């Protein structure tokens, strides 16, 4: 069993979450636990999920349903789970995404071989019907400057080594909290290391924030100026790189 805690934020009862969980349970090397952190859903989703997963055969994998007291966004929900995680490695997966069966075995072996504090992999992008859209193969090494210009770490692929380097938490901003976390980790531990092959599947949904380029750009600008405190010139320089790289990444 891999000593991995899988962090999954949730809001509202949505059966798509079950497919994501099943992709974790189907790993060739089982994880230690799955922590589903419900962000104060108004529809009693947390209790329904407890019922669902109590009836599911999860083998030796523990599934825990956590709850936040008030709605604070996915970053805050993830932090609730990170604080309670028992595993050495912290991994992330969202409700409408999935892992391929060899992801954990291969990625943890990679981290142990390289000593990486933060690692990531490539991923396949699919549409809402599950049809292939594109592949994204990230660079093998990413510095803080690289990440300021383009977020090449898909949240569904990221794993960090909390056992060796301590726990890192996401800033409680509503959007771009994952990128902010990677910047924090890389700033303290040095460059992240990755595997270019696609070991996860990301669902691109119409109308999502990530698919709305104007909204995504606005959140990126706010990250530079409000979260990172960049001056106008530095923010503008990085924003130009972000826009160009984003077009190349998702065209």
N, C-alpha and C positions, 0 to 999 in steps of 0.2 A: 504493500500500500504506500502510495506517495503521500508525504506529510504536507498536504495541500488543503487550504481552506478556500472554498470558492464563494466569492461575494456576489450576490445577485439582488439588486434593488427591485422593488415592486410597488406599483400603484394601481389599484383596482383589480378585480378578479378577471384574469385573462388566461384562457387555457393555452395560449402560446407558450406560457411559462413552462408547461409540462414538457414540451418538446425540448426546450433548452436543458431542463433538468435531466431528461432521458439521455441527452448527448453527453452529459457528465457521467451518468451512471454506466454508459457504454464504453468508457475509457478502458483501454487495454491494461492500464495500471490504475487501480481505483484510487480516488482521492480520499482524504480523511473525513471531510465534512462539506456540506453545502449550507450556507447561511443565506436565507431569503429574508431580506429586510424590508418590511412593508412600511411605506411612508404615509402612515395615518390615512389609509384608504377609507372612504366614507361608506363602503358597501360590505363591511364585515369580511373583506377579502382574506385577512390573516387567518381567521378562524376556519374559513372554507379551505384554505390551503393546508392547514393542519389536518383537516379531515381527509383531504385528497391524498396527502403523502403518508399518512398513517396507514392507508390501505394499499400503498405501493410497496412492492418488494425492492428494497434499496440495497440488499446485501449487507455488507459491513459499513456502508457509507451512512453517516448520520446526517439527517436533514433537520435543521432548526429554523423555525419561523420566529423572527424578531419583529418588534414594532417600535416605531417612533411615536412620541407623545403628540407631536404636531407635525403638519406637513412642512418639510423644509427642502424638498428637492432630492434628486438622486445622490448628490454628493454627501449630504447629511445622512441619508439612509445607508449608503455604503460605509460611512464612518462608524455608524452604530454596529455594523457587522464586523468591521476590522477590529474594533475594540474588544469583541468577544471571541475572535478567532483563536483556535487552538493550534493551528498548523504552523509549521516553519515558513511555508511559502504562501503568499497571498495572491490569488488569481481572481480575475474579473470576468463576468459573463452577464449579458442582459437578456431579458425575457424573450426577445424575438430573434436571438442569434443562436449559434450552435458551434460545438467543437467537433472536429474529426477524431476518430477513435484513438489515434496514436499521439495526440497533442501533448498530453501530460507526460507520458513516458519519454518522449523525445525532448521536450522542452526542459524538463527537470534534469535529464542527463546532460543536456547542453549547459545548463547553469552550473552543474557540479563540475563539469570538465573545464569551464572557462572562469569560474568564480564570479560570474556576473551577478551584480546586485539587483539589476532590473533587466528583464529580457522580454522579447516580443517575437512574433512570427508574421509571415504573410497571411493573407486571407482571401477568400473568394467573396465577391459581392453578388448577391442574387436579388431578384425583384420579389414582390409580394406573393407571386405564384411559385416561387422557388426556382425560377429559371435563371441561368447564368447570365450575368451582366459583364463582369470583368474580374481580373485578378489584380491584387496589389502585392508587389514584392518589395519590401522595405530595404534600405541599405543595411549592411551588416553591423554598422556602428553609428550611433547617433549622439552628438554632443548637444549641449544646451543651445548653442547658436543654430544648429540644425533644426532643433525642435521649435525655436522661436519663429523660424521661417516656414516650417511645414510640420504639422503633427503626423509623423509617419508611424506612430504607435497606435494601432487599433486597440481600444480598451478591451475588447473581447479576447485579445491575444496576450495581454500584459500579465507578467508575474513578477513579484519582487520578493526578495529573501529577507523576511522580517526576523527570522531566527538569528541570522548573522549580523544584521545591520539595524535592527529595531523597526518599530512600526511607523509608517508614514500615513498621514491622513490627507484627505482631499479638502482644499479650501471650500467653504460652504457657499460658493457662488452657484447660481442656478444652471449655468451652462459653461462649458469649457473647463469644468472641474477636473476632468481626467488629464488634460494637457497640463494644467497647473500642477497636478501631482507629479507627473513625469519630470517637469522642470525642477521641482523641489528635490526629487530623488537624485536626478543627474547632477544637480548643483552640489549635492553633498557626497555622492559616491563616484562621480565621474561618468563617462559615457555609458549609455545602455548598449547591450549587445543583442543581436537578433538573428533569426533564421528566416531566409527569404521565402521558403516554401509555404504554401497555404495550408495551415492546419486548423482553420476556423472558417465559419461561414457567416457573413454579415448580411442582414436583410435591409435593403434600402427601401424605405416606405415613403410613398408620395405624401407630401404635406408635413413630413417630419422636419425638425429644425435643421438637421444635417443636410436634408435635400433642398431646403430653401436657402439659396446662396446668399441672398441679401441679409437675411436674419443671421446666418452663420458669420458673415463678414462683420456685422455689427457686434456680435458677441466677441469675435476675435479682437476687434479694436478696443473694446472695453477691457479685455484681459490685459492687453498691453498697457493701457493708460491707467486703469483703476486698480487692477490687482498687482501688476508688476511695477507700476509707477514710472513707466518710461516717459521721457520727454517726447515732444512732437516729432522731432527729427528721427530719433531712434525707432519710435513706433511706426512712423511712416515708412521708413526703410524696410523694416521687417514685414509690414503689411503688404508692400508691393511684392516681396518674395512669396508671402503666403498666398496672395491672389494668383500669381503665375503658377506656383506649384500646385495649388488646389485645382486649377483648370487641367493641368497635365495629369494629375492623379485620378480625376473622376471623368475625364472626357470619354 
